Amino acid sequence: MTNREYDEQYRAQGIVSLCGVDEAGRGPLAGPVYAAAVILDPERPIDGLNDSKKLSEKKREALYDQITDQAAAWAVACASVEEIEALNIWQATALAMRRAAGQLEPAPDLILVDGNRLPDSLPAPARAVIKGDALSESVAAASILAKVSRDRLMRELDLQYPQYAFARHKGYGTALHYERLQEFGPSPVHRRSFLKSLHSAPDSRP
């Protein structure tokens, strides 16, 4: 079954407005966590939608433009580093998902959320779909919007904090990132709760 056929199963049951929701950036050591919500238009199909992690950066960027142009509705939201630290990463991710889904007009009939947990207080009935970004083209579209949006921000943060090479690793815990953290200490955009072994390092100033 293709990811388009997966979504068509729901539409065949009378669910006209099907929304996919996914996140990007739960694991990194720095930067906000992003989420996107997408309602695709079956009359304007988009070929090549897939889990964003399986696509090249060039393909993700091209699909981002198609999704934002052709989807029936879409939204991107984030939860800040401060919110991640105050709430924990799952609650911050759920907050970003609620923010994204809550922006959709009109509200969807059903929301498919990638993963095995559902955020509270979504604006419509919802189902958690394990590996949803591979199974559902709506969730795949959301994964692309969230990933591209976050990557763009990390490239902007790279200009502000060039010593960390954010454009290369997007905040993930690569050897290069840890090397720069050891040299410069955490920046204001690092998640301190993810860096317990580095808490004693001095702050880096912009």
Helices and strands as residue ranges (DSSP letters): H 3-12, E 18-24, E 33-39, G 52-54, H 57-70, E 73-79, H 81-87, H 89-102, E 110-114, E 126-129, H 132-135, H 137-160, G 162-164, H 166-169, H 175-184, G 192-194, G 196-198
